[in-house]
Amino acid sequence: MKYAARGMRTVLVTATLGERGKTGEPPLCSADQLPAVREHELREAAAIIGFDELHLLGYRDRALADAKPEDIRRTLVSIIRCTRPAVALTFDPNGFNVHPDHVAISRFTSDAIAAAADPRWHVDAGEPHAVARLLWTPPNPPWELAPRESEATAAPPVHDMPGIDFVLDVSQWRDRRAAALRAHRTQHLSIDRYFFNQPNVDRILDREFWRHAWGPPLTSRPADDILAGCR
């Protein structure tokens, strides 16, 4: 939202629909209905955030690691060359929470970014494009980082933590972020636990934290602009 407000195009790519996940408590649908419900929730959340494009790759939940590398590489390279992003964001190599699909998409994303810049790969998938910067989720989740911030100081301790390379002020869009989270109704148990049941939920939603995987060197850490140093 921060960058869409600056007139930049934003694109979301989702590999699975999470169809093997929970249906809510009490259940909001049957297990058979969950894929369609999850897709509806995702589309609703993406619309609230304001993504310009949403790509659903259709891989099976918790089986993404079994995807053929050549197939998902071609798909991701085509998307990268078509959308031509300056910055790509994905999970860190541990998948943020070691979820097998998160780990897999992190690996596949890095592979595709490298291939998209190389004209020898998939010559029929568009003109090569070099992504300027890759960002990962940070070592600590936002619900652990927010309490470390002090409203009374301009330089909270979180700024000294390794892996916190970007801190973005997104407080202007806090309500929309909350609405997007609430759109994932079948996942309300974990979303409530980590966000809405926290006493400092507003502060959690006021900031985004990212880790710098590679790209133009940062002159200071944390930076407040993921495009810092990018052309």
Long-range contacts (C-beta under 8 A, 24 or more apart in sequence): 1-49, 1-50, 1-170, 1-173, 1-176, 1-177, 2-168, 2-170, 2-172, 2-173, 3-226, 3-227, 4-50, 4-51, 4-52, 9-52, 9-53, 9-83, 10-49, 10-50, 10-51, 10-52, 10-53, 11-51, 11-52, 11-53, 11-54, 11-55, 11-79, 11-83, 11-85, 12-46, 12-49, 12-51, 12-53, 12-54, 12-55, 13-55, 13-57, 13-76, 13-79, 14-42, 14-54, 14-55, 14-56, 14-57, 15-57, 15-59, 15-64, 15-67, 15-72, 15-101, 15-104, 15-105, 15-108, 16-57, 16-58, 16-59, 16-60, 16-61, 16-62, 16-64, 16-101, 17-42, 17-56, 17-58, 17-61, 18-61, 18-187, 19-60, 19-61, 20-61, 20-62, 21-61, 21-186, 21-187, 22-186, 22-187, 22-189, 23-186, 24-185, 24-186, 24-187, 24-188, 24-189, 25-188, 25-189, 28-185, 28-186, 29-186, 34-186, 37-186, 38-186, 41-183, 41-184, 41-185, 41-186, 41-187, 42-184, 44-183, 45-180, 45-181, 45-183, 45-184, 46-180, 48-176, 48-179, 48-180, 48-183, 49-176, 49-177, 49-180, 50-176, 53-83, 55-79, 59-101, 61-101, 62-100, 62-101, 63-101, 64-100, 64-101, 64-104, 64-105, 64-108, 65-100, 65-101, 65-103, 65-104, 67-104, 67-108, 69-108, 69-111, 72-108, 72-112, 73-108, 73-111, 73-112, 73-115, 73-121, 73-122, 74-122, 74-125, 76-108, 76-109, 76-111, 76-112, 76-116, 77-112, 77-115, 77-116, 77-121, 77-122, 77-125, 77-126, 78-122, 78-125, 78-126, 80-112, 80-113, 80-116, 80-129, 80-131, 81-116, 81-125, 81-126, 81-127, 81-128, 81-129, 82-126, 84-129, 85-131, 86-131, 86-132, 86-133, 86-227, 86-230, 86-231, 87-131, 87-132, 87-133, 87-134, 87-135, 87-215, 87-226, 87-227, 87-230, 88-113, 88-131, 88-133, 88-134, 88-135, 89-134, 89-135, 89-136, 89-210, 89-226, 90-134, 90-135, 90-136, 90-137, 91-136, 91-137, 92-136, 92-137, 92-138, 92-139, 92-211, 92-213, 93-136, 96-137, 96-141, 106-136, 109-134, 110-134, 110-213, 132-215, 132-216, 132-230, 132-231, 133-212, 133-213, 133-214, 133-215, 133-216, 133-226, 133-227, 133-229, 133-230, 134-213, 134-214, 134-215, 135-165, 135-166, 135-210, 135-211, 135-212, 135-213, 135-226, 136-210, 136-211, 136-212, 136-213, 137-210, 137-211, 138-163, 138-164, 138-165, 138-209, 138-210, 138-211, 139-163, 139-211, 140-164, 140-209, 141-194, 142-204, 142-207, 142-208, 142-209, 143-194, 143-195, 143-198, 143-204, 145-207, 145-209, 146-198, 146-200, 146-203, 146-204, 146-206, 146-207, 147-200, 147-203, 149-203, 149-207, 158-209, 159-221, 159-222, 163-211, 164-209, 164-211, 164-221, 164-222, 165-210, 165-211, 165-212, 165-218, 165-221, 165-222, 165-223, 166-208, 166-209, 166-210, 166-211, 166-212, 166-222, 166-223, 166-224, 166-225, 166-226, 167-207, 167-208, 167-209, 167-222, 167-223, 167-224, 168-207, 168-208, 168-209, 168-210, 168-224, 168-225, 168-226, 169-206, 169-207, 169-224, 170-205, 170-206, 170-207, 170-208, 171-205, 171-206, 171-207, 174-202, 174-205, 174-206, 177-205, 178-205
